[in-house]
Amino acid sequence: MAIGGFNGTDPYPTLAEFQSLVGQGKIHYFIGGGGSGGPGGGGPGGGTSSTSGQIASWVQSHYTAQTIGGVTLYDLTTQTS
């Protein structure tokens, strides 16, 4: 699922929708560091004012980042806070 659509500006899913999907076990991983658009849709550089930036900030504050092959990955099945 591309968070924020192709270029990261589409407000879908909202933070609440994303949180619900994670809670239902329908989303297991989040790829961070994507800038705007691309995998993870927004990543840490997406800015917190955008929907994708809000999602990235929420993921960063609740899950532990792992770097695998130079890619930042969050396992959304193991919440840390």
Phi, psi and omega in degrees: 000126176274112179291125179081012180075193186299315184254010174082009183252352178282124185284049178226137349285160173289168178301316180297320179294318179297314179300320179295316179296321177295314180299328178278357181077019182270344174235126185252331185225152175229127178264118182266172175076021183276001185065216175265130181081186178070189182302132181085344174046073176122318178044192183298333181274005186285349181080137185281351179281336178276155178302316181294325177293323177296318179296314180299318179296319179297315179300313182299326183275348183242349184226156181269132178281144172232144175251121181232116180059034179081006181248134177276124185231139176243127175272109185277009177263356182229082182289139182258338179209000000 
